[in-house]
Structures are given as structure tokens and as C-alpha cells.
């Protein structure tokens, strides 16, 4: 479970550029400026924060004895 959280966090970090690119494409081809900004900035930021939290939790559990 400890390694799983770290791997999931790294996977979410890999998804950040993909989500950023998808948001730009969505904004250019159909979502308008507001939808594009929301997808291009909001989704990657959420994925980055979730990934960071999972990595920190996984490392904390790996270093905790017991």
C-alpha cells in the first residue's frame, strides 16, 4: 500500500501535462476561453496537489515504524 500511493502520485504527476494539453485543445476548439482556462489550469493543478499528497503520505508511511 505504501508503494502504491507513491506510484499513484507519480502517475498523477504524469497526467498533469496531458491535462494541460487537453485543456488548451478544448479551449481552442470548442470550450471558449473560460472552459479552456478552467481545463488548462484547474485540472492540472488539482492533479498536481493530489499527486503531491499521495507521495507525501506514501513516504511518511514508509518511514514510520510500526
C-alpha positions in Angstrom: 0.0 0.0 0.0 2.9 2.4 0.7 4.5 1.9 -2.7 1.1 2.1 -4.4 0.5 5.6 -3.1 3.8 6.8 -4.4 3.2 5.2 -7.8 -0.3 6.7 -8.0 1.1 10.1 -7.1 3.8 9.8 -9.8 1.1 8.7 -12.3 -1.0 11.8 -11.4 2.1 14.0 -12.0 2.5 12.4 -15.4 -1.2 13.3 -16.1 -0.5 17.0 -15.4 1.0 17.8 -18.9 -1.6 15.7 -20.6 -4.4 17.5 -18.8 -2.8 20.9 -19.6 -2.6 20.0 -23.3 -6.2 18.7 -23.4 -7.4 21.9 -21.7 -5.6 24.0 -24.3 -7.1 22.0 -27.2 -10.6 22.2 -25.5 -10.2 25.9 -25.2 -9.1 26.4 -28.8 -11.7 24.2 -30.4 -14.9 24.5 -28.6 -14.9 25.4 -24.9 -14.3 29.0 -25.2 -11.8 31.0 -23.2 -13.4 30.2 -19.8 -13.7 26.5 -20.4 -10.1 26.3 -21.8 -8.7 28.2 -18.8 -10.6 26.0 -16.4 -9.3 22.8 -18.0 -5.8 24.1 -18.8 -5.1 25.4 -15.3 -7.6 23.9 -12.9 -7.4 20.2 -13.7 -3.6 20.0 -13.8 -3.4 22.0 -10.5 -5.8 19.5 -8.8 -3.8 16.5 -10.2 -0.5 18.1 -9.0 -1.8 18.6 -5.5 -3.4 15.1 -5.3 -0.2 13.6 -6.5 1.9 15.5 -4.0 -0.3 14.5 -1.2 -0.2 10.8 -2.2 3.6 10.9 -2.5 4.0 12.6 0.9 1.6 10.1 2.5 3.4 7.1 0.9 6.8 8.3 2.0 5.6 9.1 5.5 4.1 5.5 5.8 7.3 4.0 4.5 9.4 5.8 7.1 7.0 5.2 10.0 7.9 2.2 12.1 5.1 0.0 13.3 
